[in-house]
Amino acid sequence: LAMAHEAGDMFIRGGLVNVMPSVNDNTGAGLDLDVDNNLQVGVTATYMYTDNIGIELLAATPFTHDITAGGTKVGETSHLPPSLMAQYYFGTASSDARPYLGVGLNYTVFFDEKLSTDLDQNGQTDTLSLDDSFGLALQAGVDYNISENLFVNASIWYMDINTDVTVNGAATGDLDI
Protein backbone atom coordinates (compact mmCIF):
# COMPACT_ATOMS: atom_id res chain seq x y z
CA LEU A 1 0.00 0.00 0.00
CA ALA A 2 1.15 3.54 -0.68
CA MET A 3 0.01 6.59 1.21
CA ALA A 4 -0.74 9.91 -0.48
CA HIS A 5 2.28 11.59 1.10
CA GLU A 6 4.46 12.10 -1.98
CA ALA A 7 5.78 15.33 -3.48
CA GLY A 8 2.98 17.11 -5.35
CA ASP A 9 0.13 15.33 -3.53
CA MET A 10 -2.66 17.21 -1.80
CA PHE A 11 -4.94 15.72 0.82
CA ILE A 12 -7.74 16.83 3.13
CA ARG A 13 -8.32 15.77 6.72
CA GLY A 14 -11.61 16.27 8.50
CA GLY A 15 -12.82 15.57 11.98
CA LEU A 16 -13.61 16.95 15.39
CA VAL A 17 -11.49 19.70 16.91
CA ASN A 18 -11.65 20.38 20.64
CA VAL A 19 -10.29 23.77 21.68
CA MET A 20 -9.21 23.56 25.32
CA PRO A 21 -7.97 26.98 26.44
CA SER A 22 -5.45 27.30 29.22
CA VAL A 23 -6.04 30.89 30.31
CA ASN A 24 -3.66 33.35 31.92
CA ASP A 25 -5.70 36.39 33.04
CA ASN A 26 -3.47 39.47 32.78
CA THR A 27 -6.33 41.98 32.77
CA GLY A 28 -5.50 43.31 36.22
CA ALA A 29 -9.22 43.56 36.92
CA GLY A 30 -9.13 40.78 39.54
CA LEU A 31 -11.93 38.91 37.77
CA ASP A 32 -10.25 35.48 37.59
CA LEU A 33 -11.37 35.14 33.94
CA ASP A 34 -11.47 31.72 32.29
CA VAL A 35 -12.62 30.42 28.89
CA ASP A 36 -14.43 27.07 28.58
CA ASN A 37 -13.68 24.31 26.04
CA ASN A 38 -15.58 23.98 22.75
CA LEU A 39 -15.86 21.11 20.22
CA GLN A 40 -16.39 21.83 16.50
CA VAL A 41 -15.76 20.38 13.04
CA GLY A 42 -12.35 21.14 11.55
CA VAL A 43 -10.72 20.63 8.17
CA THR A 44 -7.09 20.80 7.08
CA ALA A 45 -5.74 20.86 3.55
CA THR A 46 -2.13 19.76 3.04
CA TYR A 47 0.11 20.09 0.02
CA MET A 48 3.24 17.91 -0.02
CA TYR A 49 6.08 20.07 -1.30
CA THR A 50 8.47 17.07 -1.07
CA ASP A 51 7.97 13.51 0.19
CA ASN A 52 8.76 14.79 3.72
CA ILE A 53 7.74 18.48 3.75
CA GLY A 54 4.12 19.60 3.71
CA ILE A 55 2.27 22.91 3.94
CA GLU A 56 -1.05 22.77 5.79
CA LEU A 57 -3.96 25.18 6.30
CA LEU A 58 -6.43 24.67 9.17
CA ALA A 59 -10.05 25.83 8.92
CA ALA A 60 -12.98 25.12 11.23
CA THR A 61 -16.55 26.03 11.98
CA PRO A 62 -16.71 28.89 14.51
CA PHE A 63 -15.87 28.05 18.11
CA THR A 64 -18.04 29.62 20.84
CA HIS A 65 -16.74 29.70 24.39
CA ASP A 66 -18.37 30.62 27.67
CA ILE A 67 -16.35 33.19 29.61
CA THR A 68 -16.40 32.80 33.38
CA ALA A 69 -15.25 35.01 36.24
CA GLY A 70 -14.57 33.18 39.47
CA GLY A 71 -16.42 30.13 38.10
CA THR A 72 -19.61 32.03 37.14
CA LYS A 73 -20.58 32.56 33.49
CA VAL A 74 -20.32 36.26 32.65
CA GLY A 75 -20.37 36.13 28.84
CA GLU A 76 -19.22 34.41 25.69
CA THR A 77 -17.16 34.90 22.56
CA SER A 78 -16.79 33.22 19.20
CA HIS A 79 -13.62 32.87 17.15
CA LEU A 80 -12.05 31.35 14.08
CA PRO A 81 -8.40 30.22 14.30
CA PRO A 82 -7.07 29.74 10.75
CA SER A 83 -3.47 28.50 10.92
CA LEU A 84 -0.79 27.92 8.30
CA MET A 85 1.81 25.26 9.11
CA ALA A 86 5.06 23.96 7.64
CA GLN A 87 5.34 20.24 8.46
CA TYR A 88 8.06 17.62 8.45
CA TYR A 89 6.93 14.00 7.90
CA PHE A 90 9.16 11.22 9.18
CA GLY A 91 9.63 7.96 7.26
CA THR A 92 9.08 7.42 3.56
CA ALA A 93 6.04 8.02 1.34
CA SER A 94 5.28 4.27 1.48
CA SER A 95 5.42 4.00 5.31
CA ASP A 96 2.24 2.70 6.95
CA ALA A 97 2.61 5.27 9.75
CA ARG A 98 3.81 8.84 9.12
CA PRO A 99 4.49 10.85 12.27
CA TYR A 100 5.00 14.57 11.68
CA LEU A 101 5.82 17.84 13.40
CA GLY A 102 4.64 21.27 12.31
CA VAL A 103 5.32 24.91 13.07
CA GLY A 104 3.52 27.97 11.77
CA LEU A 105 1.33 30.98 12.40
CA ASN A 106 -2.15 31.26 13.85
CA TYR A 107 -4.46 34.21 13.26
CA THR A 108 -7.45 34.18 15.60
CA VAL A 109 -10.45 36.32 14.69
CA PHE A 110 -12.80 37.07 17.62
CA PHE A 111 -16.44 38.07 17.06
CA ASP A 112 -19.81 38.12 18.85
CA GLU A 113 -18.17 38.99 22.17
CA LYS A 114 -20.76 39.73 24.83
CA LEU A 115 -21.06 40.02 28.56
CA SER A 116 -24.23 38.91 30.32
CA THR A 117 -23.58 40.65 33.60
CA ASP A 118 -22.92 44.00 35.24
CA LEU A 119 -19.27 43.59 36.23
CA ASP A 120 -18.89 47.12 37.61
CA GLN A 121 -22.34 47.06 39.28
CA ASN A 122 -23.55 50.32 37.72
CA GLY A 123 -26.96 48.93 36.72
CA GLN A 124 -26.05 48.28 33.05
CA THR A 125 -24.81 45.16 31.25
CA ASP A 126 -21.18 45.74 30.32
CA THR A 127 -19.70 45.50 26.82
CA LEU A 128 -16.74 43.32 25.84
CA SER A 129 -14.29 43.49 22.95
CA LEU A 130 -11.41 41.08 22.22
CA ASP A 131 -8.75 42.05 19.66
CA ASP A 132 -7.73 39.60 16.92
CA SER A 133 -4.46 37.79 17.57
CA PHE A 134 -1.37 36.59 15.66
CA GLY A 135 0.69 33.88 17.33
CA LEU A 136 2.89 30.82 17.06
CA ALA A 137 1.28 27.46 16.26
CA LEU A 138 2.88 24.05 16.88
CA GLN A 139 1.62 20.56 16.12
CA ALA A 140 2.54 16.90 16.42
CA GLY A 141 0.61 14.14 14.71
CA VAL A 142 0.59 10.83 12.96
CA ASP A 143 -1.20 9.47 9.90
CA TYR A 144 -1.85 5.72 9.70
CA ASN A 145 -2.46 4.07 6.34
CA ILE A 146 -5.81 2.25 6.01
CA SER A 147 -5.84 1.88 2.21
CA GLU A 148 -4.16 3.48 -0.78
CA ASN A 149 -6.17 6.71 -0.47
CA LEU A 150 -7.48 6.59 3.11
CA PHE A 151 -5.72 7.15 6.40
CA VAL A 152 -6.55 7.88 10.04
CA ASN A 153 -4.99 10.90 11.72
CA ALA A 154 -4.44 12.01 15.31
CA SER A 155 -2.80 15.31 16.16
CA ILE A 156 -2.34 17.80 18.94
CA TRP A 157 -1.87 21.54 18.43
CA TYR A 158 -0.64 24.43 20.54
CA MET A 159 -1.65 27.97 19.57
CA ASP A 160 -0.40 31.12 21.27
CA ILE A 161 -3.45 33.39 21.40
CA ASN A 162 -3.01 36.71 23.19
CA THR A 163 -5.88 39.17 22.99
CA ASP A 164 -6.31 42.67 24.34
CA VAL A 165 -9.47 42.89 26.45
CA THR A 166 -11.69 45.99 26.43
CA VAL A 167 -14.64 46.30 28.82
CA ASN A 168 -17.03 49.25 28.42
CA GLY A 169 -14.67 50.89 25.92
CA ALA A 170 -11.69 50.94 28.34
CA ALA A 171 -8.70 48.66 27.86
CA THR A 172 -8.34 46.40 30.88
CA GLY A 173 -5.29 44.35 29.85
CA ASP A 174 -4.62 41.17 27.93
CA LEU A 175 -5.73 37.58 28.11
CA ASP A 176 -3.43 34.70 27.10
CA ILE A 177 -5.51 31.79 25.86
C-alpha positions in Angstrom: 0.0 0.0 0.0 1.2 3.5 -0.7 0.0 6.6 1.2 -0.7 9.9 -0.5 2.3 11.6 1.1 4.5 12.1 -2.0 5.8 15.3 -3.5 3.0 17.1 -5.3 0.1 15.3 -3.5 -2.7 17.2 -1.8 -4.9 15.7 0.8 -7.7 16.8 3.1 -8.3 15.8 6.7 -11.6 16.3 8.5 -12.8 15.6 12.0 -13.6 16.9 15.4 -11.5 19.7 16.9 -11.6 20.4 20.6 -10.3 23.8 21.7 -9.2 23.6 25.3 -8.0 27.0 26.4 -5.4 27.3 29.2 -6.0 30.9 30.3 -3.7 33.4 31.9 -5.7 36.4 33.0 -3.5 39.5 32.8 -6.3 42.0 32.8 -5.5 43.3 36.2 -9.2 43.6 36.9 -9.1 40.8 39.5 -11.9 38.9 37.8 -10.3 35.5 37.6 -11.4 35.1 33.9 -11.5 31.7 32.3 -12.6 30.4 28.9 -14.4 27.1 28.6 -13.7 24.3 26.0 -15.6 24.0 22.8 -15.9 21.1 20.2 -16.4 21.8 16.5 -15.8 20.4 13.0 -12.3 21.1 11.6 -10.7 20.6 8.2 -7.1 20.8 7.1 -5.7 20.9 3.6 -2.1 19.8 3.0 0.1 20.1 0.0 3.2 17.9 0.0 6.1 20.1 -1.3 8.5 17.1 -1.1 8.0 13.5 0.2 8.8 14.8 3.7 7.7 18.5 3.7 4.1 19.6 3.7 2.3 22.9 3.9 -1.0 22.8 5.8 -4.0 25.2 6.3 -6.4 24.7 9.2 -10.1 25.8 8.9 -13.0 25.1 11.2 -16.6 26.0 12.0 -16.7 28.9 14.5 -15.9 28.1 18.1 -18.0 29.6 20.8 -16.7 29.7 24.4 -18.4 30.6 27.7 -16.4 33.2 29.6 -16.4 32.8 33.4 -15.2 35.0 36.2 -14.6 33.2 39.5 -16.4 30.1 38.1 -19.6 32.0 37.1 -20.6 32.6 33.5 -20.3 36.3 32.7 -20.4 36.1 28.8 -19.2 34.4 25.7 -17.2 34.9 22.6 -16.8 33.2 19.2 -13.6 32.9 17.2 -12.1 31.4 14.1 -8.4 30.2 14.3 -7.1 29.7 10.7 -3.5 28.5 10.9 -0.8 27.9 8.3 1.8 25.3 9.1 5.1 24.0 7.6 5.3 20.2 8.5 8.1 17.6 8.5 6.9 14.0 7.9 9.2 11.2 9.2 9.6 8.0 7.3 9.1 7.4 3.6 6.0 8.0 1.3 5.3 4.3 1.5 5.4 4.0 5.3 2.2 2.7 6.9 2.6 5.3 9.7 3.8 8.8 9.1 4.5 10.9 12.3 5.0 14.6 11.7 5.8 17.8 13.4 4.6 21.3 12.3 5.3 24.9 13.1 3.5 28.0 11.8 1.3 31.0 12.4 -2.1 31.3 13.9 -4.5 34.2 13.3 -7.5 34.2 15.6 -10.5 36.3 14.7 -12.8 37.1 17.6 -16.4 38.1 17.1 -19.8 38.1 18.9 -18.2 39.0 22.2 -20.8 39.7 24.8 -21.1 40.0 28.6 -24.2 38.9 30.3 -23.6 40.6 33.6 -22.9 44.0 35.2 -19.3 43.6 36.2 -18.9 47.1 37.6 -22.3 47.1 39.3 -23.5 50.3 37.7 -27.0 48.9 36.7 -26.0 48.3 33.1 -24.8 45.2 31.3 -21.2 45.7 30.3 -19.7 45.5 26.8 -16.7 43.3 25.8 -14.3 43.5 23.0 -11.4 41.1 22.2 -8.8 42.0 19.7 -7.7 39.6 16.9 -4.5 37.8 17.6 -1.4 36.6 15.7 0.7 33.9 17.3 2.9 30.8 17.1 1.3 27.5 16.3 2.9 24.1 16.9 1.6 20.6 16.1 2.5 16.9 16.4 0.6 14.1 14.7 0.6 10.8 13.0 -1.2 9.5 9.9 -1.8 5.7 9.7 -2.5 4.1 6.3 -5.8 2.3 6.0 -5.8 1.9 2.2 -4.2 3.5 -0.8 -6.2 6.7 -0.5 -7.5 6.6 3.1 -5.7 7.1 6.4 -6.5 7.9 10.0 -5.0 10.9 11.7 -4.4 12.0 15.3 -2.8 15.3 16.2 -2.3 17.8 18.9 -1.9 21.5 18.4 -0.6 24.4 20.5 -1.6 28.0 19.6 -0.4 31.1 21.3 -3.4 33.4 21.4 -3.0 36.7 23.2 -5.9 39.2 23.0 -6.3 42.7 24.3 -9.5 42.9 26.5 -11.7 46.0 26.4 -14.6 46.3 28.8 -17.0 49.3 28.4 -14.7 50.9 25.9 -11.7 50.9 28.3 -8.7 48.7 27.9 -8.3 46.4 30.9 -5.3 44.3 29.8 -4.6 41.2 27.9 -5.7 37.6 28.1 -3.4 34.7 27.1 -5.5 31.8 25.9 
